Amino acid sequence: MNLDRLTYKWYLVAALMAILGVLPLRAQTDMQYSQYYEVQNLYNPGAIGTSDLLRIRAGSRMQWVGIDNAPKSFVGAADMPLKLGSKRIGVGLVTETESYGLYSSLQLGAQAAYKFNKFGGQFSVGFQIGMYDQKFKGSDVYIPDDDDYHESTDDAIPMQDIHGMALDLGLGLTYTHRLFYAGISCTHITSPTIKMKSEATESTTADQDYEFQANRTLYFTAGGNIPIKNTLFELLPSVLVKSDFTFTTGEGTIRARYNKMFSAGIGYRWDDAVYLTLGAEIKNFYLGYSYDYSTSAIAKASSGSHEFWIGYSMKLDLSDKNKNKHKSIRIM
């Protein structure tokens, strides 16, 4: 079998498995990011408005560079605090797009969180409402005449562009302390099913229905801020654990930050990859980069995965007297 044939097999099979919702759970509904700590509200709607900052982050991930049609994704997230009378709330927005062979998805969510102080820190209970959109570009499916595995008349293979969307909900709780944070959340609470239809053609006698089900996923996130005495350095450990009740995985990262501006760290994602992260925050602007090296057999075909990040933060004045005396309690 030649290289073009192998590429075709990967391209078609991966896309079809994704659209039919049977892709192995190592490619879960939510895309993974090595700088997950920069977009905490992607995983937990309670992680919004936990400081006096308007925070905006955008990132792009190129997964498994060197493999044709490997996943690519983009994420954008923003959050800020608000005061309603004497009460403090948080609001946020998230969006994520992913392409994977002939398959692509779009997630959009609006978030709100109620906050209250307890045990020397702040609890934040958040809710997300949004939509989950799926597309499959069936018009680009190509099946060679000598293919031994698929037939062009196979009803399981959409030969038209199909599309569908569904309501998507999330819920999360975050506790933020001066020296650490921890959160638990659930995305795709209702495990929404996206229904798509391919209309009848000359080669098919009836419309064909296809479904994609987003996996309900639990997340646990935590991180800390450990100053190194008599230096401008601090250590920022963090973890993320996720489970869709069938497959559970997690990762841990340890970063060193200098003068609250420059950071570098290493991380390990269980049974998947080791990675390096770099970041710089200067005059409210953030730049970041991460490189993943796979620890699985896929390393034989890929040179690794890359992430690029940009962001902006602006301090907000939420004081009654407009004297801007608030200090950020967010750990970044």
N, C-alpha and C positions, 0 to 999 in steps of 0.2 A: 504494500500500500504506500503510495507516494505522499509527500508532505502536504500537497493541496488536499488530498483525500482526508488525511488526518485532521487538517484544519477544518474542513467541512464537517467532519463528525463532531468535533468539539463544539463548533458553532451551532449546529442544529440541535444536538442532544441537550446541551446545557440550556439553551433557550427554551426548548420544549418542556424540559423538566421544571424550569422555573415557572413557566406560564401555567402548568398544570398543578403547581403547588406540591410537587414531590421531590424537589431538590433537597439533598441532604442538609441537615440543619447546621452544618458548618458554614453554610451561606444563609444566615438567618435573615428574617424580614428586615431588621434594622442593620444598616451598614456599620462596620467597625471603623473606629478612628483611633490612632495611637495617641493623639492629643485630645482624648475624650474629656479631660479635665477642663478644656477651654470651652466646651459646649455641653455643660452639664444639663441644661434644660432640654437638650435633644432626648435624653434618657429619663429625665425626671422633671415634670412640670412644677414641682415644688421648689426647684433650684432657681428661682427668679426673684429679682428684687432683694437679694440678700446683702446688699451694700447700698451706699449712697451714689452708685454709679449707673449711668446708662452705658451698657456694654453691648458692643456689636462684634460678632465674629463671623468669618467666612472661611471655609476650607475646601480644598479639593484633594481627592485621593485617587491615585492611579494604582490599582491592585495588580500584582503579578506582571510587571512590565516584561515584555518579551513573548507573552502568550497572546495570540490573536484574539480579539473580542473579549478580553478579560474585563472584569468590572471596573467601571469608573464612576465616581460619585462627587457630588457637590453638596455642601451643607451651609446654610445661613441661619444664624440665631441672634436674637436681640432680647434684652430684658432690662427692666428699670423698676424702681420703687415708686409708689404713689402714696399720698396721704388723703384719706377720706375722713374729715373731721379729726378725731384723735386716733383713728385706726390707721394702720399701715398695711398696704397690700403690695403685691408685685404683679406686673403684667409682662407678657413676653410673646414672641413670635418665633416659629421655627419652620424651616423648609428644607427638604432634602430631595435630590434627584439622583437616580442611579441608572446606568445603562449596562446591559449584560447580554452580549450577542444581539439577537433580534428583540430582546425584551428590554423594557424601560419602565421606570416607576417614578411617581411624584408624590411626596407627602407634604401637606401643609397643616399647620396647627396654630391656634390662638390659645394663650394660656393666661390664667389668673390664679393668684395665690393669696390666702389669708394668713396673717402672721401674728404671733403672740410670743411674749418673752416668758421663759421658764428655765430654772436650773442654771442660771448664769449665761444663757444663750438665747437663741431665737428659733422657734419652730415655724415652719412654713408648709402649709397644706395647699397643694396646687392641683388644678384640674385643667385638662386640655381637650379641646374639641376641634376637629378638623376633617380632612378628607384624605383618602388613599386612592390614588389613580394608577391604573395599570395599562400598559400598551404592549402589543406584540405585532411586529411588522411581518405579517405573513406573506405579503407581496414580494418579499425578498428571499423567501425560502427557495432553495435550489436543490433538487434531488437528481443526481445523475441516473441515466438509464440503466447502468450496470450496478446500481446500489443493491447490496444483498440484505439490507436491514429495513429499508423503508420503501414504500410505494407512493407515487404521487397522488394516488386515489385514497390514501389512508385518511379516514375521517379524524383521526387523532391529531393530525397536523393541519393547523389553520393555514390556508393558502391566501387569506385576505388579511388586511390590517384590522385588528380587533382592539377594542378599548372598553374599559369600564371603570367605575369608581364606587366608593362606599364611604359611609360615615365612619369616622375613626375617633376613639376616645382614649384618654390616658389619665392617670391619677398618681400623685406622688407626695411623699413627706420628706422634708429635709430639716435637719437640726444643724445650726451654724453657731460655733463657739469662736472665741477669739483665736484659739490655737488649732482648731480642727473642725471638720464638718462630716456629716454622715447622712445618707439618704436611702430610702427604699421606694420603689415605684413599679408601676405596671403600665406598659404600652399595649395598644391594640386590645383593650380590655374585653371587648365583645368578640374578638377574633373575627373581624369582618370578612365576609365573603364577597369578592368582586366578581360579578357575572358579566361575561362577554359573549357576543353572538356573531357567528359567521353565516352570512346569508347563502341560500342555495344557489348553485351555479349549474352549468350544463353537465358537469361531472358529478354533482351531488344532487340527491333527490329531495333533501330537506335542509332546513337551517340546522346549524350545529352550535351547541352551547358549550362554553368553556368556563371554568371557575378557577380563581386563585384565592386562597385563604391566608390572610396575614396571621402569623403566629402570635398568640398572646405571650408576652415576654416580661419576666420579672427582672428587675435590676437592683443591685446593691452597690452604692458608691460611697467612698470615704477618702479622706485626705487630711493631711496635717501640715503644720508650719512649725519647724523646730529650729529656733535661732541657735547659731554657734557662738558661744560666749566670746566677747571681746573681738569679734570680727564682723565684717559686713556680709558674711555668708549665712545662708539658712538652707535647711533641707526640707524638701516638699515631697513626702511620700504620698502615694495615692493608689487606690485599687478600684477595679470595676469587675463585678461578677454578674453574669446574666444566665437566665434559664428560661426555656420555653416549655418546661415540664417534661421534655423528652431528652434534651441535650443541655448540659450545663458546662459553662466554661468561664474563665476569668483571666485577668491580667493585673500585673502590678508594675508600678513605675516609681523610680526614685530620682528626683531632680535636685540639683544644687543651684541656688540663685544668688547672684552677687548684687548687692546694693539695690535690690528690688527691681533690677533692670535686665540683667542677662542671666539666662538659665540654660543648663544642659543636663541631660539625664539619659538613663537607660531603662528599658522595660522588657518584660517577658509576657507573652500571651500563651496560655497553656496549650501545649501540643500544636502550636501554630507558627510562632515567630519570636525573634528577639528584635528589639528596635532601639534606635537612637533618636532623641528629641533635642531640638534647639529652639530657643526663644529669646526675643528681645522686645522690651517695652520701653519706648523712649517718647517722652512728651505726649502721652496718651495713645500713641500708636503701637500696635503689636504686629510683629512678624514672627512666623514660626515655620519650622521644617522638621519632618520626621522621615526616617528611612527604616523599613522593615526588611529583615532577612528571614526567609522562611526556614523553619526547622523540620518541615515535612518533605516528602518526596517531590513536591512541586518545585523545590529549589533547583532541580535538574533542568527545568524548562524556563525558569524565570530568574531575572537578575534582581528581583526584590520589588517592594512597593514604596511609593513616595507620597508624602502629604505636604501641601503648602498652605500656609495660614496667613491671613491678615485680619486686623481688628482695630477698633477704636473705642476708647472709654472717655466719658465726660462726667465730672462730678456734678451732682445735682444738689441744690439747696432745699432741704425739706424742713428747715427750722421755722418756727412761727415768727421769729424776729429777723429772719433773713440774714443771719450773721455767719452762715456757712461754717459751723463749728463741728460738724459731724465727721467722724473718722470711719473709714471703710472697715468692715469686719469680714469682708469676703477674702477667702484664701485663694489665690490664683497661682 
